[in-house]
């Protein structure tokens, strides 16, 4: 899952981003509305966590532009005001959900996951394939009932493969979905992470390398 956090309070933005990364999400951060629109134009995000009161381009204008342009990203609007009229205004601008500050981080994560399930083809929060069970709500993975001690990136890669439902996933797509915009496109991170993930999954092997194309579970 790839998330863009658009928040001008840098400490809060860093705190939210790090917390979401702990949940095995790939997170980019923008500190004003113009920077958010630039990132949204070049990257595919599942959810935009959007502070309403952004500088340069106001959060309302960002939301309205995305909604008017038919952008597929789901928008979770954050604001310091949780009055009914403010919530209605935000939803009318095109936001998919609305959360007032201060908020409980656990609720933010739950709302993001709920919005992400509404992107593309709906998939259940618990995924099962090839004897592997992945519970996205609790970030837990099992193989044949055995708990898997996965790192954040290993879990994220496994989730991308399982959500592909047997389709081949390219290295480029894995970098797009499981890492953030600062990753070096020539990195061996995918190869290294895949090797560690395969070792933890054990035998018989379930991740297939498709030469010249990518990986399939």
WOPE-V492874 format. One record per pair of residues at least 24 apart in sequence whose ideal C-beta (glycine too) atoms are under 7 Angstrom apart, sorted by the first residue. I is the first residue (numbers start at 1). J is the second residue. Records with the same first field share a line. If there is no record, write none. Layout:
# WOPE-V492874
I->J + J
This chain:
# WOPE-V492874
1->25 + 46 + 116
2->26 + 44 + 45 + 46 + 176 + 177
3->27 + 45 + 46 + 47 + 49 + 112
4->28 + 30 + 36 + 39 + 40 + 45 + 48
5->29 + 49
6->30 + 33 + 36 + 48 + 49 + 50 + 51 + 54 + 62
7->51
8->32 + 51 + 54 + 55
16->49
19->105
21->152
22->152
23->109 + 139
24->139 + 152 + 155 + 156 + 159
26->156 + 177 + 178 + 179 + 180
27->180
28->180 + 181
32->56 + 57
33->57 + 58 + 59 + 61 + 62
36->62
37->62 + 65
40->66 + 71 + 73
43->181
44->176
45->73
46->73 + 74 + 116 + 119
47->73 + 74 + 76 + 112 + 115 + 116
48->73 + 75 + 76
49->76 + 78
50->75 + 76 + 77 + 78
51->78
52->77 + 78 + 79 + 90
53->79
60->93
63->93 + 94 + 95
64->93 + 94
66->94
67->93 + 94
72->119
74->115 + 116 + 118 + 119
76->111 + 112 + 115
113->137
123->163
127->162 + 163
129->162 + 217
130->206 + 217
132->162 + 206
134->158 + 159 + 162
143->201 + 202
148->200
149->200
150->200
153->178 + 193
154->193 + 196 + 197 + 200
157->193 + 194 + 197
158->197
161->207 + 215 + 217
162->217
166->216
167->216
168->210 + 213 + 214 + 215 + 216
169->214 + 215
170->213 + 214
171->214
